[in-house]
Amino acid sequence: MPELPEVETVRRGLEPALEGARFTKVLVRRPDLRFPFPKNFTKRLTGKSVIGLGRRAKYMLADLSSGEVLIMHLGMSGSFRVTQSDLQQTPGQFHHPRSDNSKHDHVVFEMSSGWTVTFNDPRRFGFMLLTARAELENDPFLRGIGPEPLGNSFDAETLAHACRNKKTSVKAALLDQKIVAGLGNIYVCEALYRAHISPKRLASTLATKKGEPTADTFRLVDAVKYVLNEAIKAGGSSLRDHRQTTGELGYFQHSFRVYDRQGEACLTPRCKGKIRRIVQTGRSTFYCPVCQR
């Protein structure tokens, strides 16, 4: 499933086509994706403008002139394609020509900006919902989500406070969306490696007895932010289904230091360890048992 960098990459790709533009035509080619489309979905969108296009965790949020918010989730295999019949220029650096595969094109937005935005989802685990802007924080998918890892509210003090009584592993804690939003398996493995913290450590070790952050906690927060920013710059990681709105693959997988490198030499200077794979909470964890403590 796409993680935060992949979703943010898609959001940035959609922004020039959607933000400030009006839905001139909305075409829905099936009654449902993961869930049924909201009642009067096309009518509630047509003629409305996108005031802003944001992201919360792994959800894209289109703030509409009607006072509603369009919640969009990519699911396992969802992708957006942005096209224009008479392409003179691309709407931002994340757009380039891509092939047209219409078999699984389930939703089409024709925008007043001149761009057509098509949602393609072979597995149909993605979804689109509408909710009132005033009720957004109470939406079942967004309620209780933790701070954004790239925002100012995510810092060592916040992480230490959230983990101080946790009896789970630090890996499991970072995957808990109530502790920090949008992190997934790949980037948690990469951040823990860069912070030299074992994924098997108890999450409570990120806080002192007084609940204050340790030196490791400061290092981990910095590593999370660094890994996410680098992954966004690279367009995310393409391991299975992720594509940018351009149709291009992200390439952060070429920068993996630990993920999917089982049995290979650790890349930390002077470390003689080899990357090991274990399973935690049903997910593969990759780490160096020598330099991650």
URTAMO-V24683 format. One line per field, one symbol per residue. phi: phi as a letter, one per 20 degrees, with the letter a starting at -180 (. if undefined). A space follows every 50 residues. Layout:
phi=???
This chain:
phi=.gdgffffffgffegfeefnddfebcddebfbdfcffgglgfffegnede fbcdbclddecefdffndceeccfmecfbdddcbfcfebeeofedbgbfd degdfeccdedffnedddddbgelefbcccbfgfdgfefgedfnfffffe effebfffffffdfdfdeffffffefffebenfcgfffgfffffeldffe ffffffcffenefefffffffffgffffffffgenndddcdfcfffnfef cfgfdgecfmdgneffefgmedfcfddcdclmcfddadfeedc
